[in-house]
Amino acid sequence: MQYDLIIIGSGAAGLGAAIYSGRYRMKVLVASKEFGGETAKAGVIENYPGIKAIDGYELMGAMWEQTKSLAVEIIDEEVKDVKRQGHCFEVSTKNATYQTHAIIFALGAERRRLGLPNEKELTGKGVHYCVTCDGPVYGGKTIAMAGGGDASVKGAILAAEYVNKVFLIVRGKEVQAEPVNLERMKKLGDKIELLLDTEVKEIAGEKKLEKLILSREFKGSSELVVDGLFVEIGAVPNVELTKSIGVELDERGYIKTDAMMQTNIDGVFAAGDAVNHFGSFKQCITSAAMGAVAATSAYNDRKIHGEICPIHAKPQLTLKK
């Protein structure tokens, strides 16, 4: 089956693109293995325009319903391979292969790991990367949060709703977060305790997390006994699928696009956290906006090339560095 556009990913960028392309009356397929992306795990969102406060999962659910109302087809399948044939593309999942005139990569980013021995073995056994998902498990217990950015502060605040104590372990000399979130953290008093200029050096435990070994002593010991560790130190863009068709990446490994979210490959666009369009400022609203722009570009591209995609294809583009 052939589509005007296939969107790979169903986070804020993917569904933002799907809503716009659906309104353009394009024949669209959204393929994704995980509903909602990182926004669905974000907890309460209070900075999305027009909505005072909403849970991230609920926000993505509303986008999902809006997408379906526009006759956009959605499949819950991971895309395994993408191939290029002129201005046509072949997108394969485990169960089927689809043809399309254009693609929007909205694959988001993968949570960054600490890279320590034992981290992988203890993931899900005391080591976690999503407070929204796993925080409630630690009701009445003590946890540590590794990270010094806004996401880690928000995670610590959310975790404080469940746990007795949060140790926020910050590698730098200060926390880098939005003032409103810093104020909220301060209001929680000693329920959240900052360990500045400190790193997690070891994750100790056999069948489950038992303690952390810190880079500097805290209250006379480099050992910190906690029930859980949440890691919130940024993310790595998911770009593996793009490499097979020659999509250009920037110096940091993000998908390189122009102002209209076009990549160096004609008919291929990208949006969301896999694109470094706004630098380190990555929000669900910016992802949705990039998705809307990418969909508009795909629509305009479709009008240029007409019905038969191998003919009239423009030459491969070279983006300015």
GUMAR-570104 format. One line per 8 residues: number of its first residue (from 1); for each residue z, y, x of C-alpha. Coordinates in Angstrom, 1 decimal, padded with zeros to 4 digits. Last residue first. Layout:
<recs>
NUM = Z Y X | ...
</recs>
This chain:
<recs>
321 = 007.5 023.9 027.1 | 004.5 024.6 024.9 | 003.6 021.7 022.7 | 000.4 019.7 023.3 | -001.4 018.5 020.2 | -003.4 015.4 019.9 | -006.9 016.1 018.6 | -007.4 016.8 014.9
313 = -008.3 013.9 012.6 | -011.4 014.6 010.5 | -011.9 010.9 009.9 | -009.2 008.3 010.4 | -007.3 009.7 007.3 | -009.8 009.3 004.6 | -008.4 011.2 001.6 | -008.4 014.8 002.8
305 = -007.4 015.9 006.4 | -006.6 019.5 005.8 | -004.8 019.0 002.5 | -002.6 016.3 004.0 | -001.6 018.7 006.8 | -000.5 021.2 004.3 | 001.7 018.6 002.5 | 003.1 017.4 005.8
297 = 004.0 020.9 006.8 | 005.7 021.5 003.5 | 007.6 018.2 004.0 | 008.7 019.2 007.5 | 009.9 022.6 006.2 | 012.0 021.0 003.5 | 013.4 018.4 005.9 | 014.3 021.2 008.4
289 = 016.2 022.9 005.6 | 018.1 019.7 004.7 | 019.1 019.3 008.3 | 020.2 022.9 008.6 | 022.3 022.5 005.4 | 023.8 019.2 006.6 | 025.0 020.8 009.8 | 024.0 020.6 013.5
281 = 024.6 023.6 015.6 | 024.3 022.1 019.1 | 020.8 023.6 019.5 | 019.2 024.7 016.3 | 015.9 022.8 016.6 | 017.4 020.0 018.7 | 015.8 017.4 016.5 | 017.3 013.9 016.0
273 = 020.0 015.7 013.9 | 017.6 016.6 011.2 | 013.8 016.9 011.0 | 010.6 015.4 012.5 | 006.9 015.5 011.8 | 004.0 013.3 012.6 | 000.5 014.0 011.2 | -000.9 015.2 014.5
265 = 001.2 013.9 017.3 | 002.9 016.7 019.5 | 005.5 017.0 016.8 | 005.3 019.3 013.8 | 008.7 020.7 012.5 | 007.2 024.0 011.4 | 008.7 026.0 014.3 | 007.3 023.5 016.8
257 = 008.8 020.1 017.4 | 010.4 018.1 020.3 | 012.4 015.0 019.3 | 015.7 015.0 021.2 | 016.2 013.4 024.6 | 017.9 016.4 026.3 | 014.8 017.5 028.3 | 012.7 017.5 025.1
249 = 011.0 014.5 023.6 | 007.3 014.0 023.0 | 006.1 011.5 020.3 | 003.9 008.9 022.0 | 003.4 006.4 019.2 | 005.9 003.8 020.5 | 008.4 006.4 021.5 | 009.1 007.6 018.0
241 = 010.9 004.4 017.0 | 013.4 004.8 019.8 | 014.4 008.3 018.9 | 017.9 008.1 017.3 | 019.6 011.1 018.8 | 022.9 010.6 020.6 | 026.1 011.9 019.0 | 029.1 014.1 019.5
233 = 032.6 013.3 020.9 | 034.5 012.1 017.9 | 036.2 008.8 018.8 | 039.0 007.6 016.5 | 041.7 005.5 018.1 | 044.2 003.4 016.2 | 047.7 002.1 016.1 | 048.9 004.2 019.0
225 = 050.9 003.7 022.2 | 050.1 006.3 024.8 | 050.4 005.2 028.5 | 050.2 007.9 031.2 | 054.0 008.4 030.9 | 056.5 011.2 031.5 | 056.0 013.0 028.2 | 052.3 012.8 028.5
217 = 050.9 011.9 031.9 | 047.4 012.6 033.0 | 044.1 010.6 032.7 | 045.4 008.7 029.8 | 045.8 004.9 029.3 | 045.6 004.0 025.7 | 047.6 001.4 023.8 | 047.6 -001.8 021.7
209 = 044.1 -001.9 020.3 | 043.3 -005.4 018.8 | 042.6 -008.9 020.0 | 043.1 -008.1 023.6 | 044.5 -004.6 024.1 | 044.1 -001.6 026.3 | 041.5 001.2 026.0 | 041.4 002.9 029.4
201 = 040.7 006.4 030.8 | 041.2 008.4 027.7 | 040.9 012.0 028.9 | 043.3 015.0 029.1 | 042.9 018.7 029.7 | 044.7 019.3 026.4 | 046.8 016.8 024.5 | 047.2 018.5 021.2
193 = 049.7 017.2 018.6 | 048.7 016.9 014.9 | 051.8 016.3 012.7 | 053.5 018.9 014.9 | 052.5 021.7 012.6 | 050.0 021.0 009.8 | 049.4 024.7 009.4 | 048.0 024.7 012.9
185 = 045.2 022.3 011.9 | 044.3 024.5 008.9 | 044.1 027.5 011.2 | 041.9 025.7 013.7 | 039.6 024.7 010.8 | 039.2 028.3 009.6 | 038.6 029.4 013.2 | 035.7 027.0 013.6
177 = 036.3 024.6 016.5 | 036.2 024.5 020.3 | 039.6 023.2 021.4 | 041.0 024.4 024.7 | 041.5 023.3 028.3 | 038.8 020.6 028.1 | 039.1 016.8 027.8 | 040.9 017.1 024.4
169 = 043.0 014.2 023.0 | 044.1 015.0 019.5 | 047.3 012.9 018.9 | 047.6 012.4 015.2 | 050.9 011.4 013.5 | 052.2 010.0 010.2 | 048.8 008.9 008.9 | 046.9 009.4 005.6
161 = 046.3 013.1 004.9 | 046.6 013.7 008.7 | 043.4 011.8 009.1 | 041.5 014.5 007.3 | 042.9 017.2 009.6 | 042.2 015.1 012.6 | 038.6 014.5 011.5 | 038.1 018.2 010.9
153 = 039.5 018.9 014.4 | 037.2 016.2 015.9 | 034.2 017.6 014.1 | 034.9 021.1 015.3 | 034.9 020.1 019.0 | 037.5 018.7 021.4 | 037.2 014.9 021.1 | 039.3 011.8 021.2
145 = 041.5 011.3 018.1 | 044.7 009.3 018.5 | 046.5 007.4 015.7 | 050.0 006.8 014.5 | 050.8 005.0 011.2 | 051.8 005.8 007.6 | 048.3 005.1 006.2 | 046.1 003.8 009.0
137 = 043.5 002.0 006.8 | 042.8 005.3 005.1 | 041.1 006.6 008.2 | 038.4 004.0 008.3 | 035.4 005.4 006.5 | 036.2 009.1 006.4 | 037.7 008.9 009.9 | 034.4 007.6 011.3
129 = 034.0 006.4 014.9 | 036.6 003.7 015.2 | 038.7 001.7 017.7 | 041.6 -000.3 016.4 | 039.9 -003.6 015.7 | 036.7 -002.2 014.3 | 035.4 -001.5 017.8 | 037.8 -003.5 020.0
121 = 035.1 -005.5 021.9 | 032.8 -002.5 022.2 | 035.6 -000.3 023.7 | 036.9 -003.0 026.0 | 035.5 -001.3 029.1 | 034.9 002.4 028.5 | 031.7 004.1 027.5 | 033.4 006.8 025.4
113 = 030.9 006.2 022.7 | 028.5 008.7 021.0 | 027.9 008.4 017.3 | 024.2 007.7 016.7 | 021.9 010.5 015.6 | 019.6 011.4 012.7 | 016.6 009.3 011.8 | 014.6 011.9 009.9
105 = 011.2 011.0 011.3 | 008.6 012.4 008.9 | 005.4 010.5 008.8 | 001.9 011.2 007.7 | -001.3 009.6 006.3 | 000.6 006.4 005.5 | 000.2 002.6 005.5 | 003.0 000.2 004.7
97 = 004.0 -003.2 006.1 | 006.5 -005.5 004.4 | 009.7 -007.6 004.7 | 011.3 -006.8 008.0 | 010.1 -003.3 007.9 | 006.7 -002.0 009.2 | 005.1 001.4 009.2 | 001.4 001.7 009.9
89 = 000.1 005.2 010.6 | -003.3 006.8 009.9 | -004.6 009.9 011.7 | -006.2 007.7 014.4 | -004.5 004.4 014.2 | -000.8 004.7 015.0 | 001.9 002.1 014.9 | 005.5 002.3 013.8
81 = 008.0 -000.6 014.0 | 011.3 -001.9 012.7 | 011.9 000.4 009.8 | 015.2 -000.6 008.2 | 015.1 -001.4 004.5 | 016.8 000.1 001.5 | 013.6 001.2 -000.2 | 013.0 004.5 -002.0
73 = 009.9 005.5 -004.0 | 009.7 009.2 -004.9 | 009.0 009.6 -008.7 | 010.6 013.1 -008.7 | 013.8 011.9 -010.6 | 014.4 009.5 -007.7 | 014.8 012.4 -005.2 | 017.2 014.3 -007.6
65 = 019.3 011.1 -007.8 | 019.4 010.8 -004.0 | 020.3 014.5 -003.5 | 023.2 014.1 -006.0 | 024.3 011.0 -004.1 | 024.1 012.8 -000.9 | 026.5 015.4 -002.2 | 028.8 012.7 -003.5
57 = 029.0 011.0 -000.2 | 029.7 014.3 001.5 | 032.6 015.1 -000.8 | 032.2 018.4 -002.5 | 033.8 021.9 -002.2 | 032.8 025.4 -003.3 | 029.1 024.4 -004.0 | 026.5 027.1 -004.1
49 = 025.9 027.1 -000.3 | 027.3 024.0 001.5 | 030.3 025.2 003.5 | 033.1 023.3 001.9 | 032.2 019.7 002.7 | 035.0 017.1 002.0 | 034.5 013.8 003.9 | 031.6 013.7 006.4
41 = 030.6 010.1 005.9 | 027.7 010.7 003.5 | 026.6 013.6 005.7 | 026.2 011.1 008.7 | 023.3 009.4 007.0 | 023.2 009.3 003.2 | 022.2 005.7 002.6 | 021.8 003.4 005.6
33 = 018.9 001.1 006.2 | 016.3 003.8 005.4 | 012.8 004.0 004.0 | 011.6 006.8 001.8 | 008.1 006.4 000.4 | 006.1 009.3 -001.0 | 002.9 009.8 -003.0 | 002.7 013.6 -003.0
25 = 003.3 015.6 -006.1 | 004.4 018.7 -004.1 | 007.7 018.3 -005.9 | 008.0 014.9 -004.4 | 007.3 016.4 -001.0 | 010.2 018.9 -001.5 | 012.7 016.4 -002.7 | 011.7 013.8 -000.1
17 = 012.1 016.3 002.8 | 015.6 017.2 001.7 | 016.2 013.5 001.2 | 015.2 012.8 004.8 | 017.0 015.8 006.3 | 020.2 015.3 004.4 | 020.3 011.6 005.2 | 017.8 009.1 004.0
9 = 015.8 008.2 007.1 | 012.2 007.4 007.7 | 010.0 009.5 005.4 | 006.6 008.0 004.6 | 003.9 010.4 003.4 | 000.6 010.3 001.6 | 001.2 006.6 000.9 | -000.9 003.5 001.3
1 = 000.0 000.0 000.0
</recs>
